[in-house]
């Protein structure tokens, strides 16, 4: 089950917002990118017993906060105000089988697509720890259109651009290019 928590509703979901806030604060590199998390929208993932399994933080930020290579790639695509939506994920080490993991990833991606439709955006700038990147790229085959791998970034995080407009029927097709590097131009 997914809950979308907008900034105006943080007080209604204090336990969940506090969970995400602690997660961000405890990770120095993520905290640098999401310091202003009080303005964030959260997507909480809960199991049947209502425990939080993880989720996403979505925050509109200036391009200057992004990894330099991502910012350069976006320079012609960003809106006139120079702000884009950034996103990071938090997963609580779920022990899904591969097929359950793929199904879960697809549902999670669909939540991000729905958010994109609501906000009228075609991509998210992702900032992920290695485990979350692995889950979305290898298990979920999410459609990243530009990537900076953790070993290529000073902060050890994955930085990338996630398309929210690629046809979902192609989402889980195996990619032929290397999992370590790819660069696909975003359609204008």
C-alpha positions in Angstrom: 0.0 0.0 0.0 1.3 3.5 -0.9 0.5 6.7 0.9 1.4 10.1 -0.7 2.1 12.7 1.9 2.3 16.3 0.7 4.0 19.0 2.8 0.6 20.4 4.0 -0.2 16.9 5.4 3.0 16.2 7.3 1.3 16.8 10.6 -1.3 14.1 9.8 1.5 11.5 9.2 4.0 12.6 11.8 5.3 9.1 12.5 6.0 8.4 8.9 7.5 11.8 8.2 9.7 11.4 11.3 10.8 8.0 10.0 11.9 9.6 6.7 13.5 12.6 8.4 15.7 10.3 10.6 16.7 8.3 7.6 17.8 11.4 5.8 19.6 12.9 8.7 21.5 9.7 9.5 23.0 9.6 5.9 25.3 12.6 5.5 25.4 12.5 1.7 21.6 12.2 1.3 21.2 14.9 3.9 23.3 17.3 1.8 20.9 16.8 -1.1 17.6 16.8 0.9 18.3 19.3 3.8 15.0 21.0 3.1 13.0 17.9 3.6 10.2 19.8 5.4 9.1 20.9 2.0 9.2 17.4 0.6 6.4 15.1 -0.6 6.8 11.5 0.6 5.5 8.3 -0.8 5.3 5.8 2.0 5.2 2.0 1.4 3.3 0.1 4.0 2.7 -3.6 4.4 -0.6 -5.3 5.4 0.1 -4.8 9.1 0.6 -1.0 8.5 4.4 -1.1 9.1 6.5 1.3 6.9 8.7 -0.7 4.5 10.3 2.3 2.9 9.3 4.9 0.3 10.4 8.0 -1.5 11.2 11.6 -0.9 10.4 14.0 -3.7 11.6 17.6 -3.5 11.6 20.4 -6.0 15.1 21.9 -6.1 17.4 24.1 -8.1 19.6 22.4 -10.7 22.7 23.6 -8.9 22.2 21.1 -6.1 22.5 18.2 -8.6 25.7 16.3 -9.6 27.5 18.4 -12.1 27.1 15.9 -15.0 23.4 15.6 -14.4 23.0 19.4 -14.2 24.9 19.8 -17.5 22.7 17.1 -19.1 19.5 18.9 -17.9 20.6 22.4 -18.8 18.5 22.5 -22.0 15.6 20.5 -20.6 15.0 22.3 -17.3 12.1 24.7 -16.9 12.8 28.4 -17.0 12.9 28.7 -13.2 15.8 26.2 -13.1 14.0 23.9 -10.7 13.5 20.1 -11.1 12.1 17.4 -8.9 14.6 15.3 -7.1 13.9 11.9 -5.6 15.5 9.4 -3.3 14.3 6.0 -2.2 14.4 4.2 1.1 13.9 0.4 1.2 13.8 -1.6 4.4 15.6 -4.7 3.1 12.6 -6.6 1.9 13.2 -10.3 1.2 11.1 -10.6 -1.9 11.7 -13.3 -4.4 12.9 -12.0 -7.8 9.3 -12.1 -9.3 7.8 -10.3 -6.2 10.7 -7.8 -6.4 9.9 -7.1 -10.0 6.2 -6.7 -9.3 6.9 -4.4 -6.4 9.4 -2.3 -8.5 6.8 -1.9 -11.2 4.1 -0.7 -8.7 6.6 1.7 -7.1 7.6 3.1 -10.5 3.9 3.5 -11.4 3.5 5.6 -8.2 6.3 7.9 -9.4 4.7 8.1 -12.9 1.4 9.1 -11.2 3.2 11.8 -9.3 4.8 13.0 -12.5 1.5 13.2 -14.2 0.1 15.2 -11.3 3.0 17.6 -11.3 3.2 17.6 -15.1 6.8 16.4 -15.3 8.5 13.9 -17.5 11.5 12.9 -15.4 12.9 12.8 -11.9 16.5 13.5 -10.9 17.3 10.5 -8.7 19.9 10.5 -5.9 20.2 6.9 -4.5 22.4 4.8 -2.2 23.8 1.8 -3.9 21.3 -0.7 -2.6 18.3 1.3 -3.8 20.0 1.9 -7.2 20.6 -1.9 -7.6 17.0 -2.6 -6.7 15.6 -0.2 -9.3 18.1 -0.9 -12.1 18.8 -4.6 -11.9 15.6 -6.0 -10.4 13.1 -3.3 -11.5 14.7 -2.3 -14.9 13.6 1.3 -14.3 14.1 3.5 -17.4 17.1 5.7 -16.4 18.1 7.9 -19.4 21.3 9.3 -17.9 23.4 7.8 -15.1 26.4 8.7 -12.9 27.4 5.5 -11.1 28.4 5.5 -7.4 32.1 4.8 -8.3 32.0 7.9 -10.6 30.7 10.3 -8.0 32.6 11.8 -5.1 29.7 11.2 -2.7 29.4 7.5 -3.5 25.8 7.9 -4.5 24.0 7.1 -7.8 22.8 10.2 -9.6 20.6 9.9 -12.6 17.6 11.0 -14.6 14.6 8.7 -14.5 12.1 8.9 -17.3 8.4 9.0 -16.3 7.1 8.8 -19.8 8.6 5.5 -21.2 5.8 3.0 -22.1 5.3 0.8 -19.1 5.1 -2.3 -21.3 8.8 -1.9 -22.1 9.7 -1.3 -18.5 10.8 -4.9 -17.7 12.4 -5.8 -21.0 16.0 -6.7 -20.4 18.4 -4.0 -21.6 21.2 -5.0 -23.9 23.6 -2.2 -22.8 26.0 -2.5 -19.9 24.6 -2.1 -16.4 27.6 -0.1 -15.5 27.2 2.8 -17.9 24.8 4.1 -20.4 23.8 7.5 -21.7 20.6 7.8 -23.7 19.4 11.3 -24.8 16.1 12.4 -23.5 13.5 13.2 -26.2 12.9 16.9 -26.3 
